[in-house]
Amino acid sequence: MSMRAMAWAREAMAALPADVNATPRLTLLLLADFANEQGICWPTVSRLANEVGCTPRTVQRAMEVLVEQGMLKVVPRKVETGRQVSNFYLLPIGNKSRKRQMRAGGEA
């Protein structure tokens, strides 16, 4: 757990539009709780769903909202054959230029 990521998430939640419901907000806090000092984490969607108390699909939708808001980047991980095995997640903690890049779809 990164205290820096958790502090960032608490501030970032205040910047979310009022119409963003509780599930994306809680998902953001959980991702921050799993994140390292660079804002990288890799919990499974199932684990997040268990902790949030919802379905995996609901967590996926919450993550889509966070991506749209520039609060999260989903990075697919692949094996040598090119098959996707999992994702890791990147939170733009403490870096406003990285957040702008992520919103524009650029590299973090």
NUDO-351133 format. One record per atom (N, C-alpha, C): residue in one letter; x negated, y, z; atom name. Coordinates in nm, 3 decimals, decimal comma. Each point is the difference from the previous one (the first is absolute). Example, Ala and Ser with C-alpha at 12.3 -4.5 7.8 and 13.67 -1.06 7.14 Angstrom:
<site a; <-1,319; -0,569; 0,780>; N> <site a; <0,089; 0,119; 0,000>; CA> <site a; <-0,090; 0,120; 0,000>; C> <site s; <0,035; 0,105; -0,072>; N> <site s; <-0,082; 0,119; 0,006>; CA> <site s; <0,077; 0,109; 0,073>; C> 
This chain:
<site m; <-0,083; -0,118; 0,000>; N> <site m; <0,083; 0,118; 0,000>; CA> <site m; <-0,087; 0,125; 0,000>; C> <site s; <0,041; 0,095; -0,082>; N> <site s; <-0,072; 0,126; -0,008>; CA> <site s; <0,084; 0,111; 0,061>; C> <site m; <-0,052; 0,064; 0,099>; N> <site m; <0,070; 0,113; 0,060>; CA> <site m; <0,014; 0,113; -0,102>; C> <site r; <-0,099; 0,014; -0,085>; N> <site r; <0,005; 0,101; -0,105>; CA> <site r; <0,117; -0,026; -0,095>; C> <site a; <0,017; -0,126; -0,040>; N> <site a; <0,110; -0,036; -0,090>; CA> <site a; <0,135; 0,021; 0,067>; C> <site m; <0,009; -0,036; 0,128>; N> <site m; <0,126; 0,018; 0,072>; CA> <site m; <0,034; 0,149; 0,014>; C> <site a; <-0,098; 0,082; 0,031>; N> <site a; <0,024; 0,144; 0,012>; CA> <site a; <0,043; 0,058; -0,135>; C> <site w; <-0,067; -0,045; -0,107>; N> <site w; <0,037; 0,046; -0,134>; CA> <site w; <0,145; -0,039; -0,031>; C> <site a; <0,038; -0,123; 0,029>; N> <site a; <0,135; -0,048; -0,031>; CA> <site a; <0,105; 0,082; 0,075>; C> <site r; <-0,026; 0,033; 0,124>; N> <site r; <0,096; 0,081; 0,077>; CA> <site r; <0,018; 0,137; -0,064>; C> <site e; <-0,109; 0,060; -0,045>; N> <site e; <0,010; 0,129; -0,069>; CA> <site e; <0,067; -0,015; -0,136>; C> <site a; <-0,034; -0,106; -0,072>; N> <site a; <0,055; -0,022; -0,134>; CA> <site a; <0,151; -0,022; 0,005>; C> <site m; <0,048; -0,065; 0,104>; N> <site m; <0,144; -0,024; 0,012>; CA> <site m; <0,077; 0,132; 0,005>; C> <site a; <-0,056; 0,100; 0,060>; N> <site a; <0,067; 0,130; 0,008>; CA> <site a; <0,013; 0,064; -0,137>; C> <site a; <-0,088; -0,036; -0,093>; N> <site a; <0,004; 0,056; -0,135>; CA> <site a; <0,095; -0,074; -0,093>; C> <site l; <0,050; -0,116; 0,044>; N> <site l; <0,093; -0,075; -0,084>; CA> <site l; <0,133; 0,074; -0,008>; C> <site p; <0,066; -0,006; -0,116>; N> <site p; <0,132; 0,063; -0,012>; CA> <site p; <0,100; -0,061; 0,098>; C> <site a; <0,099; 0,077; 0,038>; N> <site a; <0,099; -0,044; 0,097>; CA> <site a; <0,079; -0,121; -0,047>; C> <site d; <0,012; -0,019; -0,131>; N> <site d; <0,078; -0,114; -0,051>; CA> <site d; <-0,077; -0,132; 0,002>; C> <site v; <-0,126; 0,003; 0,041>; N> <site v; <-0,076; -0,125; 0,015>; CA> <site v; <0,040; -0,060; 0,134>; C> <site n; <0,059; -0,121; -0,006>; N> <site n; <0,054; -0,060; 0,122>; CA> <site n; <-0,108; -0,060; 0,090>; C> <site a; <0,043; -0,069; 0,101>; N> <site a; <-0,091; -0,050; 0,103>; CA> <site a; <-0,092; -0,112; -0,048>; C> <site t; <0,044; -0,083; -0,094>; N> <site t; <-0,082; -0,115; -0,040>; CA> <site t; <-0,133; 0,042; -0,062>; C> <site p; <-0,004; 0,092; -0,097>; N> <site p; <-0,131; 0,044; -0,050>; CA> <site p; <-0,086; 0,065; 0,108>; C> <site r; <0,063; 0,071; 0,090>; N> <site r; <-0,074; 0,067; 0,107>; CA> <site r; <-0,066; -0,103; 0,094>; C> <site l; <0,077; -0,100; 0,039>; N> <site l; <-0,055; -0,104; 0,086>; CA> <site l; <-0,106; -0,082; -0,074>; C> <site t; <0,025; -0,025; -0,128>; N> <site t; <-0,099; -0,073; -0,080>; CA> <site t; <-0,131; 0,077; -0,006>; C> <site l; <0,009; 0,132; -0,017>; N> <site l; <-0,120; 0,083; -0,002>; CA> <site l; <-0,076; -0,011; 0,132>; C> <site l; <0,071; 0,005; 0,111>; N> <site l; <-0,066; -0,012; 0,131>; CA> <site l; <-0,066; -0,137; 0,017>; C> <site l; <0,067; -0,105; -0,045>; N> <site l; <-0,059; -0,134; 0,011>; CA> <site l; <-0,124; -0,013; -0,087>; C> <site l; <0,007; 0,051; -0,123>; N> <site l; <-0,118; -0,005; -0,087>; CA> <site l; <-0,116; 0,076; 0,063>; C> <site a; <0,029; 0,114; 0,059>; N> <site a; <-0,105; 0,077; 0,068>; CA> <site a; <-0,057; -0,077; 0,118>; C> <site d; <0,086; -0,073; 0,069>; N> <site d; <-0,045; -0,080; 0,113>; CA> <site d; <-0,095; -0,111; -0,045>; C> <site f; <0,024; -0,055; -0,118>; N> <site f; <-0,088; -0,104; -0,055>; CA> <site f; <-0,126; 0,057; -0,066>; C> <site a; <0,000; 0,129; -0,033>; N> <site a; <-0,107; 0,059; -0,081>; CA> <site a; <-0,131; 0,015; 0,077>; C> <site n; <-0,109; -0,002; -0,079>; N> <site n; <-0,131; 0,030; 0,056>; CA> <site n; <-0,025; 0,151; -0,012>; C> <site e; <-0,120; 0,045; 0,033>; N> <site e; <-0,031; 0,143; 0,000>; CA> <site e; <0,006; 0,062; -0,140>; C> <site q; <-0,008; -0,082; -0,104>; N> <site q; <0,009; 0,050; -0,137>; CA> <site q; <0,144; -0,001; -0,052>; C> <site g; <0,094; -0,045; 0,081>; N> <site g; <0,139; -0,004; -0,041>; CA> <site g; <0,037; -0,122; -0,081>; C> <site i; <-0,082; -0,106; 0,008>; N> <site i; <0,024; -0,122; -0,075>; CA> <site i; <0,057; -0,107; 0,092>; C> <site c; <0,103; -0,070; -0,048>; N> <site c; <0,055; -0,111; 0,076>; CA> <site c; <0,056; -0,104; -0,097>; C> <site w; <0,029; -0,118; 0,053>; N> <site w; <0,048; -0,108; -0,087>; CA> <site w; <0,098; -0,095; 0,069>; C> <site p; <0,096; 0,054; 0,076>; N> <site p; <0,100; -0,090; 0,059>; CA> <site p; <0,091; -0,056; -0,110>; C> <site t; <0,056; -0,117; 0,022>; N> <site t; <0,094; -0,055; -0,098>; CA> <site t; <0,134; 0,071; 0,014>; C> <site v; <0,074; 0,000; -0,109>; N> <site v; <0,134; 0,058; 0,002>; CA> <site v; <0,086; -0,075; 0,101>; C> <site s; <-0,017; -0,132; 0,009>; N> <site s; <0,077; -0,079; 0,097>; CA> <site s; <-0,028; 0,044; 0,143>; C> <site r; <-0,126; 0,024; 0,030>; N> <site r; <-0,035; 0,044; 0,137>; CA> <site r; <0,063; 0,136; 0,030>; C> <site l; <-0,009; 0,092; -0,096>; N> <site l; <0,061; 0,130; 0,020>; CA> <site l; <0,151; -0,013; 0,019>; C> <site a; <0,063; -0,086; -0,081>; N> <site a; <0,145; -0,020; 0,011>; CA> <site a; <0,037; -0,054; 0,138>; C> <site n; <-0,078; -0,094; 0,050>; N> <site n; <0,026; -0,054; 0,134>; CA> <site n; <-0,010; 0,108; 0,107>; C> <site e; <-0,099; 0,087; -0,012>; N> <site e; <-0,020; 0,103; 0,101>; CA> <site e; <0,103; 0,112; -0,012>; C> <site v; <0,042; 0,032; -0,123>; N> <site v; <0,101; 0,104; -0,020>; CA> <site v; <0,139; -0,054; 0,035>; C> <site g; <0,019; -0,131; -0,019>; N> <site g; <0,130; -0,060; 0,026>; CA> <site g; <0,092; 0,007; -0,120>; C> <site c; <-0,057; -0,022; -0,118>; N> <site c; <0,078; 0,007; -0,123>; CA> <site c; <-0,051; -0,107; -0,097>; C> <site t; <0,050; 0,001; -0,121>; N> <site t; <-0,043; -0,098; -0,100>; CA> <site t; <-0,128; 0,048; -0,069>; C> <site p; <-0,075; -0,093; -0,058>; N> <site p; <-0,117; 0,040; -0,078>; CA> <site p; <0,035; 0,097; -0,114>; C> <site r; <0,114; -0,020; -0,063>; N> <site r; <0,041; 0,090; -0,109>; CA> <site r; <0,022; 0,142; 0,051>; C> <site t; <0,054; 0,014; 0,120>; N> <site t; <0,019; 0,132; 0,058>; CA> <site t; <-0,133; 0,069; 0,025>; C> <site v; <-0,099; -0,076; 0,045>; N> <site v; <-0,135; 0,056; 0,018>; CA> <site v; <-0,057; 0,042; -0,134>; C> <site q; <0,019; -0,081; -0,103>; N> <site q; <-0,050; 0,036; -0,134>; CA> <site q; <0,063; 0,131; -0,048>; C> <site r; <0,129; 0,016; 0,022>; N> <site r; <0,067; 0,125; -0,037>; CA> <site r; <-0,055; 0,117; 0,081>; C> <site a; <-0,026; -0,023; 0,129>; N> <site a; <-0,057; 0,105; 0,085>; CA> <site a; <-0,138; 0,040; -0,052>; C> <site m; <-0,078; -0,097; -0,042>; N> <site m; <-0,133; 0,030; -0,054>; CA> <site m; <0,011; 0,079; -0,131>; C> <site e; <0,101; -0,031; -0,081>; N> <site e; <0,021; 0,075; -0,124>; CA> <site e; <0,026; 0,147; 0,031>; C> <site v; <0,079; 0,025; 0,104>; N> <site v; <0,027; 0,138; 0,042>; CA> <site v; <-0,130; 0,068; 0,043>; C> <site l; <-0,082; -0,070; 0,077>; N> <site l; <-0,126; 0,057; 0,047>; CA> <site l; <-0,095; 0,028; -0,116>; C> <site v; <-0,002; -0,088; -0,099>; N> <site v; <-0,083; 0,024; -0,119>; CA> <site v; <0,050; 0,125; -0,072>; C> <site e; <0,131; 0,011; -0,019>; N> <site e; <0,058; 0,117; -0,067>; CA> <site e; <-0,032; 0,129; 0,073>; C> <site q; <-0,010; -0,006; 0,132>; N> <site q; <-0,029; 0,118; 0,082>; CA> <site q; <-0,150; 0,028; 0,011>; C> <site g; <-0,083; -0,084; -0,059>; N> <site g; <-0,144; 0,020; 0,007>; CA> <site g; <-0,062; -0,041; 0,133>; C> <site m; <0,072; -0,079; 0,078>; N> <site m; <-0,047; -0,042; 0,133>; CA> <site m; <-0,067; -0,137; -0,001>; C> <site l; <0,003; -0,068; -0,115>; N> <site l; <-0,050; -0,137; -0,007>; CA> <site l; <-0,042; -0,032; -0,142>; C> <site k; <-0,107; -0,075; -0,012>; N> <site k; <-0,041; -0,057; -0,128>; CA> <site k; <-0,010; -0,150; 0,019>; C> <site v; <0,065; -0,075; -0,089>; N> <site v; <-0,004; -0,145; 0,002>; CA> <site v; <-0,105; -0,044; -0,101>; C> <site v; <-0,100; -0,078; 0,046>; N> <site v; <-0,108; -0,044; -0,086>; CA> <site v; <0,003; -0,152; -0,010>; C> <site p; <0,031; -0,053; -0,120>; N> <site p; <0,003; -0,146; -0,016>; CA> <site p; <-0,139; -0,061; 0,014>; C> <site r; <-0,006; -0,116; 0,066>; N> <site r; <-0,126; -0,076; 0,009>; CA> <site r; <0,014; -0,122; -0,088>; C> <site k; <-0,103; -0,027; -0,077>; N> <site k; <0,006; -0,111; -0,094>; CA> <site k; <-0,121; -0,091; 0,016>; C> <site v; <0,019; -0,128; -0,035>; N> <site v; <-0,110; -0,096; 0,000>; CA> <site v; <-0,072; 0,011; -0,134>; C> <site e; <-0,110; -0,071; -0,014>; N> <site e; <-0,082; 0,009; -0,121>; CA> <site e; <0,078; -0,031; -0,128>; C> <site t; <0,099; -0,086; 0,008>; N> <site t; <0,079; -0,034; -0,119>; CA> <site t; <0,097; 0,110; -0,039>; C> <site g; <0,015; 0,101; 0,086>; N> <site g; <0,091; 0,111; -0,028>; CA> <site g; <0,135; -0,013; 0,066>; C> <site r; <0,024; -0,112; 0,065>; N> <site r; <0,128; -0,020; 0,068>; CA> <site r; <0,004; 0,085; 0,126>; C> <site q; <0,114; 0,069; 0,019>; N> <site q; <0,014; 0,081; 0,120>; CA> <site q; <0,030; -0,089; 0,119>; C> <site v; <-0,073; 0,023; 0,110>; N> <site v; <0,019; -0,081; 0,120>; CA> <site v; <0,063; 0,079; 0,114>; C> <site s; <-0,027; 0,128; 0,007>; N> <site s; <0,056; 0,082; 0,107>; CA> <site s; <-0,025; 0,146; -0,032>; C> <site n; <0,045; 0,086; 0,088>; N> <site n; <-0,025; 0,143; -0,012>; CA> <site n; <-0,075; 0,049; 0,123>; C> <site f; <-0,068; 0,112; -0,018>; N> <site f; <-0,039; 0,075; 0,118>; CA> <site f; <0,061; 0,138; -0,016>; C> <site y; <0,009; 0,071; 0,109>; N> <site y; <0,070; 0,127; 0,001>; CA> <site y; <-0,094; 0,110; 0,046>; C> <site l; <0,014; 0,116; -0,063>; N> <site l; <-0,088; 0,112; 0,029>; CA> <site l; <0,084; 0,120; 0,042>; C> <site l; <-0,027; 0,050; 0,118>; N> <site l; <0,065; 0,121; 0,052>; CA> <site l; <-0,096; 0,116; -0,020>; C> <site p; <0,049; 0,113; -0,052>; N> <site p; <-0,090; 0,114; -0,027>; CA> <site p; <-0,029; 0,083; 0,124>; C> <site i; <-0,054; -0,064; 0,104>; N> <site i; <-0,020; 0,069; 0,128>; CA> <site i; <-0,107; 0,108; -0,012>; C> <site g; <0,035; 0,117; 0,050>; N> <site g; <-0,096; 0,109; 0,009>; CA> <site g; <-0,057; 0,050; -0,129>; C> <site n; <0,067; -0,024; -0,112>; N> <site n; <-0,056; 0,041; -0,127>; CA> <site n; <0,112; 0,048; -0,091>; C> <site k; <0,023; 0,131; -0,001>; N> <site k; <0,109; 0,056; -0,080>; CA> <site k; <-0,027; -0,016; -0,150>; C> <site s; <-0,126; 0,008; -0,044>; N> <site s; <-0,027; -0,018; -0,142>; CA> <site s; <0,027; -0,144; -0,042>; C> <site r; <-0,029; -0,097; 0,089>; N> <site r; <0,029; -0,140; -0,032>; CA> <site r; <0,151; -0,020; -0,008>; C> <site k; <0,076; 0,066; 0,087>; N> <site k; <0,145; -0,010; -0,004>; CA> <site k; <0,052; 0,055; -0,133>; C> <site r; <-0,052; 0,114; -0,046>; N> <site r; <0,043; 0,055; -0,128>; CA> <site r; <-0,034; -0,096; -0,114>; C> <site q; <-0,118; -0,060; 0,004>; N> <site q; <-0,040; -0,096; -0,103>; CA> <site q; <0,094; -0,119; -0,002>; C> <site m; <0,036; -0,050; 0,119>; N> <site m; <0,088; -0,116; 0,008>; CA> <site m; <0,137; 0,033; -0,058>; C> <site r; <0,051; 0,119; 0,027>; N> <site r; <0,129; 0,040; -0,057>; CA> <site r; <-0,007; 0,005; -0,151>; C> <site a; <-0,115; 0,044; -0,054>; N> <site a; <-0,018; 0,009; -0,144>; CA> <site a; <-0,030; -0,136; -0,062>; C> <site g; <-0,019; -0,102; 0,081>; N> <site g; <-0,029; -0,133; -0,052>; CA> <site g; <-0,146; -0,025; -0,027>; C> <site g; <-0,087; 0,088; 0,048>; N> <site g; <-0,144; -0,016; -0,022>; CA> <site g; <-0,063; -0,094; 0,100>; C> <site e; <-0,127; -0,021; -0,012>; N> <site e; <-0,075; -0,084; 0,092>; CA> <site e; <-0,017; 0,071; 0,132>; C> <site a; <-0,001; -0,079; 0,105>; N> <site a; <-0,019; 0,058; 0,133>; CA> <site a; <-0,143; 0,009; 0,026>; C> 
